[in-house]
Amino acid sequence: MQLIYAHHVLSGTGTFEIEPPSLDEITERWGRVVSNGWPWLVATPTTDLSRVLGFAYAAPFRERAAYAKTFEVSIYVGPTTQRQGAGRCCSTNCCTC
């Protein structure tokens, strides 16, 4: 996931980060999301569950009280899996690849 996110930091504008975060930082971010019970999903091919195609998560948009029920959803897929359906969710087969 860190490599996928680093690619998006270096090649896109959607992350609003300039330097890719370290593996430790990505691990900390993951821990913060899941420890609060918010979703963090990882897309893998069914034939190789160790291979990460992409990931998505939801976290609070802002920490201010007025935003308490407002979440931001982020979806990142690897550069070799873009436009192949890894980030898509359909009603009959949601969140599986």
N, C-alpha and C positions, 0 to 999 in steps of 0.2 A: 504494500500500500504506500509505503514511503516513496518508492521509486516512481509509482504512478503519479502521486501528488507532486513530487519534485518536477516531473515532466511538465505538468500543468503550470507550476510556478514559473518555470523557465521559458515556456513557449506560449503562454496565454495571458489573459488579463483578468480572468474570473476569480482568482484566489485573493487578489489584493495583497499578495506578499511578494517581496523582491528576492529573498533568499529562501531556498527550500529548507524546511525544518528537518532536523536530524531524526533518526529513527527513535531516539529517546523521546523527543518532543511529540512525534506522531503517536507513540505508545501512550504518552501521558494524555493526549487529547482523546484517544480511544477510551482510556480508563475513565476520564471525566464524563464522557457521554454515557457509557454503559453503566457506570456506578449510579447514575441518576435515573436509570431505567428508560433512557431514550434509545431509539433504534440506531443500530449500526449494522448494515447489511454488507456482505461480501459476495460478489458474483464469482463463481468458479464453474468450469465445465464439469458436467456430471462424470466424465471419464477420468478426471484428474483433480481431485478436491484440494490438492496442494498448490495449484496454479491460480493466482488471483487475476481475474479479468478486469475487475473494477470494484468500487465500493461506494456506498451511499450512507449518509447519516443525517439525523435531524438534531438540532440543538437550538436553544433559545436565541432569538434574533438579537436581543439586547438584555442586559441584566436589570434594567429598570423595572419597577413594579408594574408600570402601565403596559409592559410587553410580556407579562407573565404567561400568557397563553398564545404568544406569537413565536412560531418556530421557523427556522430557516432550514431548507433541505438542500444538501449538497450531493452531487453525483459526479464521480470521476471514473473514467475508464482508461485503460492502457492505450497507448498510441497505436498498437497493432490490432486492437479490438474495437476501435471507434467505428461507428456506423454499421455494426454487426449485431445489434440487439442486446448487448450486455447491460445497458442502462435502461432498457425498456421494461415496463411492467404491464402485462395485459390481464384482463379480468379472469381468464380461464387458467392461467399458469403463472400467477403473480410471484415475483421474486425468486424464480428459479431460472437457470440457464441451461 
